[in-house]
Amino acid sequence: MSITNLLKVAFTAILSNKFRSFLSMLGIIIGVAAVIIMMAIGQGSKQSVRADISKMGTNMLTIRPGAEMRGGVRRDPSEMQTLKMQDYESILNEASLSTHVSPEVSSGGQAIYGAKNTQTTIYGESPEYVDIKQWVLKEGDCFTEEDVRKSAKVCLVGTTIVEQLFGDKDANVIGKVIRFKSIPFRIVGVLKSKGYNSWGMDQDNLMIAPYTTVMKRIAAQTYFNSIVVSAISEELSEQASDQLVSILRHSHKLTDDQENDFTIRSQQEWMETMSSTMDTITIILVVAAAFSLLVAGIGIMNIMLVSVTERTKEIGLRMSVGARGVDIMSQFLIESILISLTGAFLGIALGYGGSWIAKSFMGLPSEVPLWSVGLSFSVCAFIGIFFGYVPARKAARMDPIEALRYE
């Protein structure tokens, strides 16, 4: 029997039991749609995270106090106070592969203007921090090195601070004085909005002031929480990191057998770490969704076994007029594959629709990878063959005489 005739017979069998065939496809449809939606959200989230990290500068290096944590062991508080002014000055003077350097001190609290207040974080930085983090000033100017030397009470604010304290994010606030933990700060600049990042954090809810001001007047500490450095280029980030290690080890007078009492992380490392995390989460979600495909395959096998039983006389008649076992097996295998692939096609369409809804109405990052479509068809074809084989083999091994006698 030709492949064309086998396809016609399979289509006729499927269309003669439309509702039953649809129920057989339903598991495939739901499974494929779930897998594609999970992969789309996972891929979209991964790209969104990478974009957020890239916005902060792919050549940025972050130096944090304390050795790298292993096994979740809690650090001694003294280990978190290893970055001092001497380290900052050493980096400024000796780091030839770095263009910008900013020490960082932060503190959370309330920003107040008149009767209004809002919870925020103030970051103590150098003027170079704006270039390192690729901030753009919407209006006004950045504070200066003179402000740093004098520990001036001036600051830059994000648009969320402006909106919360002054009622309108476009309000003219240059020169206005707000308070943070009872310390007055004069606004000298407003940062252009960056919006929310992939972790749901409002990037515009912040104040940036000279690090000397925050250290002396807000945090009351003599050490830095971190130091951020901008390498000359992304390609030289690794060499710049090695140079910083050498500078800090010399500054901290560490011997060859002592481990670093600081940790340096590049944006590339953060990007790889977050991508790995998102990939793991996506795999877990996809595996969970893929179990429905297994259940759908079992459902197809069950329906095909019922179909073989119902069509026993038809099978006997075909065999009696010359149909071979391989023809009967091919007929039921094709029918099983058609059910599976049709379900895959509808599932892909539903998956694309669900991904679009997740992106347009739920605000979730979503991007359907094209290879997932090919993978879905391949998996469904395998399901059709694997779970259709047993019913097809049963049909092919029937005794035509016994089949014709079947009531």
C-alpha positions in Angstrom: 0.0 0.0 0.0 1.4 3.4 -1.0 2.1 6.1 1.5 -0.6 8.3 -0.1 -3.3 5.6 0.5 -2.0 5.1 4.1 -2.3 8.9 4.8 -5.9 8.9 3.4 -6.9 6.0 5.5 -5.3 7.6 8.6 -7.1 11.0 7.9 -10.4 9.2 7.4 -10.1 7.3 10.7 -9.2 10.5 12.6 -12.0 12.6 11.0 -14.6 9.8 11.7 -14.0 10.2 15.4 -13.4 14.0 15.7 -14.1 14.5 19.3 -12.2 11.4 20.5 -9.2 12.5 18.3 -9.3 16.0 19.8 -9.3 14.6 23.3 -6.3 12.5 22.3 -4.6 15.7 21.1 -5.5 17.8 24.1 -2.7 16.4 26.3 -0.2 17.1 23.5 -1.6 20.6 23.0 -1.5 21.5 26.6 2.0 20.0 27.1 3.6 21.7 24.1 2.0 25.0 24.9 3.2 24.8 28.5 6.7 23.9 27.4 6.9 26.7 24.9 5.5 29.3 27.4 8.0 28.2 30.0 10.9 28.4 27.6 9.7 31.7 26.3 9.5 33.3 29.7 12.8 31.7 30.7 14.6 33.0 27.6 12.9 36.4 27.9 13.9 36.7 31.6 17.5 35.7 30.7 17.7 38.3 28.0 16.1 40.9 30.2 18.6 40.2 33.0 21.5 40.4 30.6 20.2 43.7 29.2 19.9 45.1 32.8 23.4 44.1 33.6 24.7 45.6 30.3 23.1 48.9 31.1 25.4 49.2 34.1 28.4 48.8 31.9 29.9 45.5 30.7 33.4 46.6 31.7 32.4 47.4 35.4 34.3 45.6 38.2 33.0 45.5 41.8 35.3 45.1 44.7 33.7 43.9 48.0 35.2 43.3 51.4 35.8 39.9 52.7 37.0 36.6 51.1 34.6 34.7 48.8 32.0 32.9 50.9 32.2 29.1 50.8 29.5 26.8 52.1 27.4 29.6 53.4 29.7 30.3 56.4 28.9 33.6 58.1 31.7 36.1 57.9 33.3 37.8 60.9 32.1 41.5 61.0 35.8 42.7 60.9 36.1 41.0 57.5 33.5 43.4 56.1 35.7 46.4 56.9 38.8 45.7 54.8 38.3 48.4 52.1 39.7 51.7 53.3 40.7 55.1 51.9 44.2 53.8 51.3 42.9 51.1 48.9 40.9 53.7 47.0 43.9 56.0 46.6 46.2 53.0 45.6 43.8 52.1 42.9 43.6 55.7 41.6 47.3 56.0 41.5 48.3 52.5 40.2 45.4 51.0 38.2 46.5 51.7 34.6 43.8 49.5 33.1 41.0 51.3 34.8 39.4 54.6 33.7 37.0 55.5 36.5 37.0 54.5 40.2 34.4 55.2 42.9 34.2 54.1 46.5 30.7 53.2 47.7 28.9 53.6 51.0 25.2 53.1 51.3 22.5 53.6 53.9 18.7 53.1 53.9 16.2 55.6 55.4 13.6 58.2 54.8 13.9 61.2 52.5 11.7 64.0 53.7 10.5 67.3 52.2 7.9 69.2 54.2 5.1 66.9 55.2 6.0 64.2 52.6 8.4 61.4 53.0 9.5 58.2 51.2 11.7 55.2 52.0 14.9 55.2 49.9 18.6 54.4 49.8 21.4 57.0 49.8 24.6 56.0 48.0 27.9 57.8 48.9 30.0 57.9 45.7 32.6 59.9 43.8 31.6 62.0 40.8 32.9 59.2 38.5 30.2 56.9 39.7 27.7 58.5 37.2 30.0 57.5 34.3 30.7 54.0 35.7 27.0 53.1 36.1 26.1 55.0 32.9 23.7 57.3 34.5 22.4 60.3 32.5 21.5 63.6 34.1 18.0 64.7 33.2 18.7 68.2 34.6 21.2 69.9 36.8 24.8 68.9 37.3 26.7 66.2 39.2 28.5 67.2 42.4 32.2 67.8 42.1 35.5 66.7 43.7 35.4 69.9 45.7 32.1 68.8 47.2 33.8 65.5 48.1 36.7 67.2 49.8 34.4 69.5 51.8 31.9 66.7 52.6 29.2 69.0 51.1 25.6 68.2 51.7 24.5 68.0 48.1 22.9 65.1 46.2 21.5 63.7 42.9 18.1 62.2 43.1 16.1 59.7 41.0 12.7 60.5 39.4 10.9 58.4 42.0 12.2 60.6 44.8 11.1 63.7 42.9 7.6 62.3 42.3 7.1 61.1 45.8 8.3 64.3 47.5 7.2 66.9 45.0 4.1 65.3 43.4 5.4 65.4 39.8 8.5 63.6 38.4 9.0 66.6 36.1 8.9 69.2 38.9 11.8 71.7 39.0 13.7 70.6 42.1 17.2 71.9 41.5 18.3 73.9 44.5 15.5 72.4 46.8 16.6 71.0 50.1 15.4 67.6 51.3 16.4 65.7 54.5 17.7 62.3 54.9 17.9 61.1 58.6 17.6 64.7 59.7 20.6 65.7 57.5 19.7 68.4 54.9 20.8 67.8 51.3 20.6 70.3 48.5 19.5 68.8 45.1 22.0 69.6 42.4 20.9 67.2 39.7 18.1 64.8 38.7 18.9 61.4 37.1 17.2 60.3 34.0 14.7 57.5 34.7 15.9 53.8 34.2 12.6 52.2 35.5 12.4 48.8 37.1 15.0 46.1 36.5 14.3 42.4 36.1 14.3 41.8 39.8 11.4 44.3 40.3 13.6 46.9 41.9 12.9 50.6 41.2 16.2 51.9 39.9 15.0 55.5 40.2 14.4 55.3 44.0 17.8 56.5 45.1 19.9 59.5 46.3 23.6 59.9 45.3 25.8 62.1 47.5 29.6 62.5 48.0 31.0 59.5 49.7 32.7 61.6 52.4 29.4 63.1 53.3 27.6 59.8 53.7 30.6 58.2 55.6 30.8 61.1 58.1 27.3 62.4 58.5 25.0 59.3 57.7 26.8 56.0 58.2 29.5 57.1 60.7 32.1 54.6 59.4 35.7 54.8 58.1 35.5 51.9 55.6 33.7 51.4 52.3 31.0 48.9 51.5 32.5 48.4 48.1 34.6 50.0 45.3 33.4 50.1 41.7 35.9 50.3 38.9 35.4 50.8 35.2 38.0 48.9 33.1 39.3 50.5 29.9 37.3 48.0 27.8 35.3 44.8 28.2 38.1 42.8 26.6 40.6 44.1 29.2 38.3 43.4 32.2 40.1 40.2 33.2 43.5 41.9 33.1 42.2 44.9 35.0 40.8 42.5 37.6 44.2 40.8 38.0 45.9 44.2 38.3 43.4 45.2 41.1 44.1 42.0 42.9 47.8 42.7 42.9 47.3 46.3 44.0 45.0 45.4 46.9 47.1 42.5 48.1 50.1 44.9 48.3 47.9 47.5 50.0 46.7 45.0 52.6 50.2 43.6 53.1 49.1 40.0 52.4 51.7 37.3 52.1 51.8 34.6 49.4 50.2 32.0 51.7 47.3 34.3 52.7 44.0 34.4 50.7 42.5 37.6 49.6 40.4 39.5 52.1 38.4 41.0 49.3 36.3 39.8 46.3 36.3 41.2 42.8 33.4 40.5 40.5 33.0 41.6 36.9 29.8 42.2 35.1 30.5 39.3 32.8 30.7 37.0 35.8 27.4 38.4 37.1 25.9 37.9 33.7 27.1 34.3 33.5 25.9 33.6 37.0 22.4 35.0 36.4 22.2 33.3 33.0 23.1 29.9 34.6 20.5 30.5 37.3 17.8 31.4 34.8 18.7 28.3 32.7 18.4 26.1 35.7 15.0 27.5 36.6 13.8 27.2 33.0 14.9 23.6 32.8 13.0 22.7 36.0 9.9 24.4 34.7 10.2 22.8 31.3 10.7 19.3 32.8 7.6 19.8 35.0 5.6 20.9 31.9 7.0 18.0 29.9 5.5 15.4 32.2 2.1 16.3 30.6 3.5 15.1 27.3 4.3 11.8 28.9 0.7 11.6 30.1 -0.5 12.6 26.7 1.5 9.8 25.0 -0.1 7.3 27.3 -3.5 8.7 26.4 -2.7 8.3 22.7 -1.6 4.7 23.2 -4.9 4.0 25.1 -7.0 5.6 22.3 -5.1 3.7 19.6 -5.6 0.4 21.4 -9.3 1.1 21.6 -9.3 2.0 17.9 -7.5 -1.3 17.0 -10.1 -3.2 19.0 -13.0 -1.4 17.3 -11.6 -1.9 13.8 -10.7 -5.6 14.2 -13.0 -6.7 11.4 -11.7 -3.9 9.1 -8.1 -5.1 9.8 -9.1 -8.7 9.0 -10.8 -7.6 5.8 -7.7 -5.7 4.7 -5.5 -8.6 5.4 -7.7 -11.0 3.5 -7.5 -8.9 0.3 -3.7 -8.8 0.5 -2.6 -6.2 3.0 0.6 -7.1 4.7 1.4 -6.8 8.4 3.8 -3.9 7.7 0.9 -2.1 5.9 -1.4 -2.4 8.9 1.4 -1.3 11.2 2.2 1.7 9.0 -1.5 2.6 8.9 -1.8 2.9 12.7 1.6 4.4 13.2 0.8 7.2 10.7 -2.5 7.7 12.5 -0.8 8.0 15.8 1.9 10.4 14.4 -0.8 12.6 12.8 -2.7 12.9 16.1 0.6 13.8 17.8 1.9 16.3 15.2 -1.5 18.0 14.9 -1.6 18.4 18.6 2.0 19.8 18.4 1.0 22.4 15.8 -2.0 23.5 17.8 0.1 23.5 21.0 2.8 25.7 19.3 0.1 28.2 18.2 -1.3 28.2 21.8 2.2 28.6 23.2 2.9 31.6 21.0 -0.5 33.1 22.0 0.2 32.5 25.7 3.7 34.0 25.4 2.2 37.1 23.8 -0.4 37.5 26.6 2.3 37.0 29.2 4.4 39.8 27.6 1.6 42.2 26.7 -0.8 42.0 29.6 1.2 40.5 32.5 4.4 42.4 31.9 6.6 39.2 31.9 9.6 39.2 29.6 8.9 36.6 26.9 10.8 35.5 23.8 10.0 32.2 22.1 13.3 30.6 20.9 12.8 29.2 17.4 14.7 26.0 18.2 11.9 25.2 20.7 9.5 24.9 17.8 11.6 22.3 16.0 12.2 20.5 19.3 8.4 20.3 20.0 7.8 18.7 16.6 10.6 16.3 17.1 9.4 15.2 20.5 5.8 14.9 19.4 6.9 12.8 16.4 8.8 10.5 18.8 5.8 10.3 21.1 3.6 9.4 18.1 5.9 6.6 17.1 6.8 5.4 20.6 3.3 5.2 22.0 1.7 4.2 18.7 4.0 1.2 18.2 2.3 -1.2 20.6 -1.2 -0.7 19.2 0.2 -0.8 15.6 2.2 -4.0 16.4 -1.0 -5.6 17.9 -2.9 -4.8 14.8 -0.2 -6.1 12.5 0.0 -9.5 14.3 -3.7 -10.2 14.1 -4.9 -13.5 12.6 -7.1 -12.4 9.6 -9.5 -15.4 10.1 -9.9 -14.6 13.8 -10.2 -10.9 13.0 -13.1 -11.5 10.6 -14.9 -13.6 13.2 -14.6 -10.9 15.8 -18.0 -9.5 17.0 
